[in-house]
Amino acid sequence: MNATELQLSFFQKIKDTIPPHKALVDEVAELLNISNDSAYRRIRGDKALTLDEVQVLSKHYKVSLDSVLHLGDGSIVFHGTYYQKETFGFDNYLKGIAQDLSAFSSAREIELFYITKDIPLFHLFMFPELAAFKCYFWSRYNLNLPQFNKGQFLIEDFIGIFNETGKNISEQYLDILSTEVWNLDCINTTIRQIDYYRESNVFKSKEDIYTLFTRLENLVDHIEKQAELGYKFSPGLPKHARAKYNVFVNGFLLGDNTILVVLDGRKMVFINHNVMNYIMTNNDQFIEYTHDTIQVLLKKSTLISEVGEKDRQLFFDSLRERIYDKKKLL
């Protein structure tokens, strides 16, 4: 490609990230603080972008130059934020997730693929007691955040924000067509976390332990019912159908919480790292590789939503049995 073709390709990448109701020329003019006519000349390739302008546009739209230049050096550019120990708060953490989902809502068609290692975060927000505990555990045990390292855990101390912003997250998730790949071990981590804090006397109330195992049972029942019907709905409201819901089970591979999102045909990948953080990339080669890998995984997994009643019942009964074995010891 010559310089003009590369610039046109760069703007096409940017255009692919902009919601359909927004005009590329208006976005570019505002960001670069230039007139619409000047923006048009850059978009058409009549005027070359300066390095400063490339930096501004690339940073704002998270478009890597590697994806345009096709350097082929094996490097992949990811974007993301890191939650700082000094400033971390559940409120900002949850608002960040809600904002990401809200950004997807402008797409006419959206589909989400989730390869699970743990219970997908979105489901937890439908049962705020579980969400509060999981985020507290990650903050205290995995991230070693100082504000959580002392004292004991009480659901009542944290559930407020999860009732509010958490509900916003779950409501947005219910309207997204989703395909999830589960494994029997997906639930083990949560069971072990509850049991570990029980043995460590981190729980301020023994009733909270019982509540968490009960909510975990409720979550499993809810996932099963959604899988049976083939669509999402709010807990207790099965007649209010939301987005289509596909559930697969793979008995041989435990996932890594990779998320592939398809927005109006445009794909992006989110990778979980350091427990609570995600990074994303627009790198075409990486995205297509991930997409192809997921398609292979789906072919080697068992579909249990709408069909496969026997496999579905065996799977969810096994999950409930693991919870019951711990709950009966309380």
N, C-alpha and C positions, 0 to 999 in steps of 0.2 A: 504493500500500500504506500502511496505517496502521502505527503503531509496533509493535503486537503481531504483525502479519503479517510485518513485516521481521525481528523477533526469531525467529519460527518459521522463516523462510527461512534466517536465519543458522545456526540449529542444524541445519537440514537439510543445509546445505553442510558443516558439521562432521561430521555423521553419515556423509556420503558418503566422507569421508577415513579413517574408522575401519575397521579390519579387522572382518569379520563376527563373529568370536569375542569381540569386546570390546563392552561395554555403554556406550552414550553417557552414561547417568546416572552410572556409576562414574567415567568419565573426567572429566566436568565437575566432579563433587564433589571429586575428588582435586586437580585443577588449581586450583580456586577455594578449596580448603580449607573446604568447607561440607558439610553433611549431604546424604545422598541425597534427603531430602524437599525440602530447599531447592533442590537441583539440578533435581528434577522440576518444581518450580513455575516455574523459569526456562525450562526446556525447553518446557513447555506454554504459556508466555507469561503465566502468572498473575502473575509478578513481573518487573519490568523489570530488565534488566542494567544495571549501572553502566558508565561509560566505562572504568574500570580493568579490570573483568571482560571487557569486549569486547576490550580491548587484549591481555590475557593469552591469551584463547582464539584471537583472530585470529593472534597471533604464533606460538603453539604449533602450530596446525593449518594455518598458511599460507593462511588464507582471507581474501581481500581484501574490504574493505567495499564497494568499487566493484562487485564481482560480486553483492553483495546489494542495494545501494542503486540500482543501475542509473543512475548519474549521467550516463552518456552524454557525458562530456567528452573522450572519445578517449584517456584515460590507461589504461594497462595495468600492473598490478602484477606484478613478477617477484620471485622469491626465489632466493637462491643464496649461495655463499661465494666468497671471493677468497683465493687462496693467497698468503700473505705471503712476501716474499723472505727475511726473517730466520728464519722458522720452517719453511719448506717442507722436506718430506722425502718420498721415494717411498713410504715405509711408510704415512704418514697419507693420502697421495693415493690409494693403492690401497685402503686400508681404507674410505675414504669411498665409493668406487665399489661395493665389496662390500656395504656397509651399505645403499646405495640399492637394489641388486638384492634384497637379503634382505628389505627392506620390501615388495617386490612379491610375495614368495612366499606371503603370507597370502591372496592373491586366489584365488578358485576358477577364474577364467578370466583369462588375461593374454595380450595381443598387443602386439608392438612393431613400429613402422614406423620405418625408418632411411633417410633421404635422404642418400646419401654424397657427401662431397667428397673425403675421404681414406679409407683403409682403416678400416672401423669398428673402434674400439678393442678391442671384445670379441674379435675374431679374433686380434689381436696377442698376447693372453695365452696362446693355444694354442702360440705359438712365442716363448718368453720372451726369446730373444736379440733378436728384432725389437722386442718391447715395451721392453726395457731401452734399446735404441738410440734408439727414437722418443722416449721420455720424457726421455732425456738430451739429445737434440737440442732438444726444445721448451724444456727448462729452461735450456739454455745459450744458444741462439740467439734464440729468440723472447721468453722471459721475462727473459733476461739475469740469471739468478740468480747471485750472486757466488760461491757455493760450487762452481759448475760452470765458471766462466770461465777457470780455469787448468788446466794439465796436459793429459793426453790421455785418450781413451776406451778402455777395455778391457772387453769383455763380462764377463769374470770378476769385475770389481769391483762389478758391479751386479746380476748375474743372480739372486742368491740370493732377494731379496724377490719378484722376478717369478716365480720357480719356485714360491713358496709362496702369497702372497696372490693373485698373478696367476692361479694355477690355480683358486683359489676363485671368482674372477670368471668365468672361462671355463666352469666347471662349472655355475654358476647360469644363465649365458647359454644354455647348451645346452638347458635345460629351458623356454625361453621361445619360444612361437610367434612367428616373426619374418618380416617382409617387408622386403626391402632393394632399393633402386634404385641400381644401379651405372652407372658411365660409364667409358669407356676411360682417361680422365685420372685416375681415382681412385688409380692406382698411381704416377703420375708424380712426385708430391711425394716419396714415400719413396725412389724411385730417385735423384732429384736431391739429396736430403739425404745419402744415402750417398756419392754422387759428390762432393758439395761438401766433406764432411769428409775424403774421401780426398785431394782436391787440396790441402786446407788442412793436411794432416799431423796431423789430430786423432787419428786412429787410432793406438794404441800398437802394434798388431799387424796386419800385412797379412792374416794368416789370418782376422781378424775380418771384414774386408771381404768376403772370399770366403764366409764363413759367413753373413753377412747376406743376400747375394744368393741363396744356396742356400736359406735359410729363407724368403725371399720367394717363390721358386719353389715350395717346399713348401706355403706358404699358398695360393697360387693353385691348385695341384693339389687341395688340400683343399676349397676353396670350390667348385671345379668338381664334385668328386665328390658333395658335399652337394647341389648344385643338381641334379645328375643323378638322385639318389635321392629328393630332395624332403624330406629330413629332416636334422637335425643329428646329428653324432656326434663323439666325440673323435678326434683324428688317429690313423689306423691301426686304428680300431675300427668299420668301416662296418656291421658286423652288429648293433651295439648302438645301435639307433635311439633318438633322443631327440625333441625337439619338431619340428613341421613347419617347413619352411624354404622360403620363397618368394623367388625372385630375379628381378628385372626389370633390363633394360638400357635406358638412354635415351641415344641418340647425340647429342642436341642440347642437353641441359641438365646441367650439373654441379651437384650438390646443395650443401647448406651444413651438413651434419651435424646437421640437425634430427631430433629423436626424438619421436615421438608414442607414448605408452603408453596402452593401454586396459585398465583393471582392473575386472573385473565390470561392464562397461558404462560406467564412469566414465573420462573421458579427462584426460590431462595432457600438456603439451608441454615439452620441454627444448630450449633453444637454446644452442649452443656459442658461447663468446665468449673472446677473448684466449687462444686456442690450447688451454689445458688446462682451462678453467673452463666450467661449465654453469649456466644460470639456468632456473628453471621457473615456470610460471604455471598458475593454476586459472581464469583468465578465460574464461568460457564462449564469448564472441564470438570471441576470438582462437583458442581451441582448435577451434571448429567451422569457422572459416575455414581453419585449417591442415589439418584433417581433409579438408575438401572439396577443397582444393588438392592434397593427396596423392592423393585418389581420381582427380582429373583426370589427374595425372601418371602414375598406374598405367595408365590407359586409353590413354595416348599412348606407353607404353613396351612393350617386348617381353618377355614371360614366357619365361624360359629354364630354369626349374626343372621337372623331370619331362618337360616337352615342349620343342619347339624345339631338337632335337639339333644341327641345322646351325648355327643362330645361337649356341647355347651353345659349340660347339667353336670357331667363328670368334672369338668374344669372348675366350675364355681362351687360345687360341693367340696372339692379338695381345698379351695381357698378358705371356705367357712370352717372346715375341720381344723385347719391350722390355727385359726383364731380361737376356736372353741377350746382347743387343747391348752391354750394359755389362760383363757378367761376362766376356766373351771378351777384353776389353781388359786384364784383370788380369794 
